[in-house]
Amino acid sequence: MCLAIPGKIISIKDKVADVDFGGVGRKVGLDLLPDAKIGDYIIVHAGFAIQILDVKDAENRLDILKKIL
């Protein structure tokens, strides 16, 4: 089972985004989401962004995670 935690795109260079996952930074491929932009919240699987989330949805998911962790 995977737990998809929303991450926020901080910067983009050559189809690779620097993404912040609550203070933990990761490099993420944007090959599957070429329209993703800085400030977007995304879901990542196997090192690639697979979905752009609405800001309200992402913040709601993050609030739920904070409550259960």
N, CA and C atoms as a LAMMPS dump frame, in Angstrom:
ITEM: TIMESTEP
0
ITEM: NUMBER OF ATOMS
207
ITEM: BOX BOUNDS ff ff ff
-5.0000000000000000e+02 5.0000000000000000e+02
-5.0000000000000000e+02 5.0000000000000000e+02
-5.0000000000000000e+02 5.0000000000000000e+02
ITEM: ATOMS id mol type element x y z
1 1 1 N 0.84 -1.178 0
2 1 2 C 0 0 0
3 1 3 C 0.878 1.233 0
4 2 1 N 0.487 2.222 -0.775
5 2 2 C 1.224 3.488 -0.84
6 2 3 C 0.427 4.572 -0.135
7 3 1 N 1.149 5.477 0.47
8 3 2 C 0.53 6.643 1.086
9 3 3 C 0.989 7.852 0.291
10 4 1 N 0.076 8.483 -0.413
11 4 2 C 0.414 9.625 -1.26
12 4 3 C 0.319 10.91 -0.452
13 5 1 N 1.459 11.526 -0.218
14 5 2 C 1.522 12.778 0.526
15 5 3 C 1.714 13.918 -0.459
16 6 1 N 0.862 14.943 -0.411
17 6 2 C 1.022 16.066 -1.323
18 6 3 C 2.351 16.79 -1.092
19 7 1 N 2.976 17.17 -2.185
20 7 2 C 4.199 17.962 -2.126
21 7 3 C 4.019 19.212 -2.961
22 8 1 N 4.727 20.272 -2.594
23 8 2 C 4.609 21.549 -3.293
24 8 3 C 5.853 21.791 -4.139
25 9 1 N 5.641 22.115 -5.412
26 9 2 C 6.757 22.379 -6.315
27 9 3 C 7.394 23.718 -5.955
28 10 1 N 8.702 23.682 -5.686
29 10 2 C 9.457 24.874 -5.307
30 10 3 C 10.197 25.469 -6.501
31 11 1 N 10.754 24.604 -7.349
32 11 2 C 11.453 25.061 -8.549
33 11 3 C 11.416 23.961 -9.599
34 12 1 N 11.665 24.366 -10.847
35 12 2 C 11.658 23.421 -11.965
36 12 3 C 12.846 23.726 -12.869
37 13 1 N 13.54 22.656 -13.267
38 13 2 C 14.629 22.793 -14.237
39 13 3 C 14.695 21.514 -15.061
40 14 1 N 14.568 21.648 -16.387
41 14 2 C 14.695 20.5 -17.295
42 14 3 C 13.793 19.328 -16.922
43 15 1 N 12.51 19.571 -16.738
44 15 2 C 11.514 18.535 -16.427
45 15 3 C 11.738 17.842 -15.086
46 16 1 N 12.527 18.473 -14.218
47 16 2 C 12.732 17.948 -12.867
48 16 3 C 12.386 19.05 -11.877
49 17 1 N 11.512 18.714 -10.936
50 17 2 C 11.07 19.692 -9.943
51 17 3 C 11.71 19.405 -8.589
52 18 1 N 12.032 20.477 -7.875
53 18 2 C 12.368 20.372 -6.461
54 18 3 C 11.044 20.51 -5.728
55 19 1 N 10.709 19.483 -4.946
56 19 2 C 9.4 19.426 -4.289
57 19 3 C 9.59 19.359 -2.782
58 20 1 N 8.797 20.159 -2.063
59 20 2 C 8.828 20.187 -0.602
60 20 3 C 7.694 19.327 -0.06
61 21 1 N 8.066 18.312 0.707
62 21 2 C 7.097 17.447 1.379
63 21 3 C 7.18 17.734 2.878
64 22 1 N 6.607 18.834 3.307
65 22 2 C 6.6 19.172 4.727
66 22 3 C 7.982 19.345 5.325
67 23 1 N 8.886 19.965 4.59
68 23 2 C 10.232 20.201 5.088
69 23 3 C 11.27 19.228 4.549
70 24 1 N 10.811 18.202 3.846
71 24 2 C 11.72 17.241 3.224
72 24 3 C 11.7 17.491 1.719
73 25 1 N 12.868 17.769 1.158
74 25 2 C 12.952 18.067 -0.266
75 25 3 C 13.317 16.845 -1.084
76 26 1 N 12.719 16.737 -2.253
77 26 2 C 13.008 15.638 -3.176
78 26 3 C 12.997 16.175 -4.6
79 27 1 N 13.746 15.515 -5.468
80 27 2 C 13.71 15.798 -6.9
81 27 3 C 12.676 14.858 -7.511
82 28 1 N 11.81 15.403 -8.369
83 28 2 C 10.697 14.649 -8.93
84 28 3 C 10.617 14.904 -10.433
85 29 1 N 10.472 13.843 -11.199
86 29 2 C 10.319 13.979 -12.646
87 29 3 C 8.937 14.484 -13.015
88 30 1 N 8.891 15.389 -13.991
89 30 2 C 7.617 15.956 -14.451
90 30 3 C 7.229 15.458 -15.844
91 31 1 N 7.823 14.363 -16.283
92 31 2 C 7.552 13.834 -17.619
93 31 3 C 6.068 13.546 -17.845
94 32 1 N 5.362 13.106 -16.824
95 32 2 C 3.951 12.751 -16.957
96 32 3 C 3.016 13.939 -16.755
97 33 1 N 3.547 15.036 -16.199
98 33 2 C 2.749 16.244 -15.97
99 33 3 C 3.502 17.473 -16.485
100 34 1 N 3.652 17.598 -17.8
101 34 2 C 4.433 18.71 -18.339
102 34 3 C 3.838 20.089 -18.049
103 35 1 N 2.558 20.169 -17.669
104 35 2 C 1.925 21.455 -17.379
105 35 3 C 2.071 21.878 -15.919
106 36 1 N 2.705 21.051 -15.091
107 36 2 C 2.899 21.4 -13.678
108 36 3 C 3.78 22.638 -13.595
109 37 1 N 3.489 23.477 -12.589
110 37 2 C 4.241 24.719 -12.44
111 37 3 C 4.606 24.96 -10.983
112 38 1 N 5.503 25.903 -10.775
113 38 2 C 5.927 26.258 -9.417
114 38 3 C 4.701 26.672 -8.606
115 39 1 N 4.614 26.145 -7.393
116 39 2 C 3.486 26.437 -6.508
117 39 3 C 2.406 25.373 -6.524
118 40 1 N 2.406 24.51 -7.542
119 40 2 C 1.419 23.427 -7.605
120 40 3 C 1.708 22.381 -6.538
121 41 1 N 0.639 21.802 -6.013
122 41 2 C 0.755 20.63 -5.155
123 41 3 C 0.578 19.414 -6.049
124 42 1 N 1.428 18.413 -5.829
125 42 2 C 1.388 17.223 -6.666
126 42 3 C 1.433 15.964 -5.812
127 43 1 N 1.03 14.862 -6.435
128 43 2 C 1.176 13.529 -5.862
129 43 3 C 2.258 12.833 -6.685
130 44 1 N 3.134 12.104 -6.005
131 44 2 C 4.283 11.475 -6.651
132 44 3 C 4.239 9.964 -6.433
133 45 1 N 4.613 9.24 -7.481
134 45 2 C 4.77 7.787 -7.367
135 45 3 C 6.033 7.393 -8.111
136 46 1 N 6.891 6.646 -7.455
137 46 2 C 8.123 6.134 -8.058
138 46 3 C 8.981 7.242 -8.661
139 47 1 N 8.982 8.393 -8.011
140 47 2 C 9.844 9.488 -8.442
141 47 3 C 9.274 10.385 -9.518
142 48 1 N 8.021 10.142 -9.921
143 48 2 C 7.394 10.957 -10.955
144 48 3 C 6.081 11.55 -10.448
145 49 1 N 5.84 12.809 -10.792
146 49 2 C 4.569 13.452 -10.47
147 49 3 C 3.481 12.793 -11.312
148 50 1 N 2.388 12.387 -10.661
149 50 2 C 1.319 11.707 -11.392
150 50 3 C -0.014 12.449 -11.338
151 51 1 N -0.12 13.473 -10.469
152 51 2 C -1.379 14.213 -10.373
153 51 3 C -1.126 15.58 -9.767
154 52 1 N -1.789 16.595 -10.333
155 52 2 C -1.778 17.934 -9.747
156 52 3 C -3.031 18.044 -8.892
157 53 1 N -2.857 18.529 -7.658
158 53 2 C -3.989 18.682 -6.747
159 53 3 C -4.433 20.135 -6.663
160 54 1 N -5.707 20.305 -6.455
161 54 2 C -6.259 21.616 -6.125
162 54 3 C -5.668 22.024 -4.771
163 55 1 N -5.343 23.296 -4.594
164 55 2 C -4.717 23.773 -3.351
165 55 3 C -5.563 23.413 -2.131
166 56 1 N -6.861 23.629 -2.214
167 56 2 C -7.745 23.337 -1.084
168 56 3 C -7.719 21.848 -0.742
169 57 1 N -7.741 20.998 -1.758
170 57 2 C -7.687 19.552 -1.553
171 57 3 C -6.36 19.15 -0.91
172 58 1 N -5.265 19.701 -1.42
173 58 2 C -3.937 19.378 -0.871
174 58 3 C -3.842 19.79 0.594
175 59 1 N -4.293 20.999 0.907
176 59 2 C -4.227 21.474 2.293
177 59 3 C -5.1 20.624 3.206
178 60 1 N -6.254 20.187 2.711
179 60 2 C -7.136 19.327 3.498
180 60 3 C -6.454 17.989 3.784
181 61 1 N -5.81 17.405 2.775
182 61 2 C -5.103 16.139 2.966
183 61 3 C -3.961 16.298 3.973
184 62 1 N -3.236 17.408 3.883
185 62 2 C -2.129 17.646 4.809
186 62 3 C -2.634 17.825 6.24
187 63 1 N -3.771 18.507 6.41
188 63 2 C -4.36 18.663 7.746
189 63 3 C -4.744 17.305 8.339
190 64 1 N -5.323 16.441 7.525
191 64 2 C -5.706 15.112 7.996
192 64 3 C -4.47 14.328 8.409
193 65 1 N -3.419 14.381 7.6
194 65 2 C -2.186 13.664 7.943
195 65 3 C -1.583 14.169 9.255
196 66 1 N -1.603 15.475 9.474
197 66 2 C -1.074 16.042 10.718
198 66 3 C -1.85 15.531 11.93
199 67 1 N -3.147 15.347 11.77
200 67 2 C -3.975 14.884 12.876
201 67 3 C -3.72 13.424 13.227
202 68 1 N -3.389 12.605 12.221
203 68 2 C -3.198 11.19 12.511
204 68 3 C -1.736 10.821 12.827
205 69 1 N -0.81 11.712 12.564
206 69 2 C 0.598 11.394 12.819
207 69 3 C 1.063 11.927 14.146
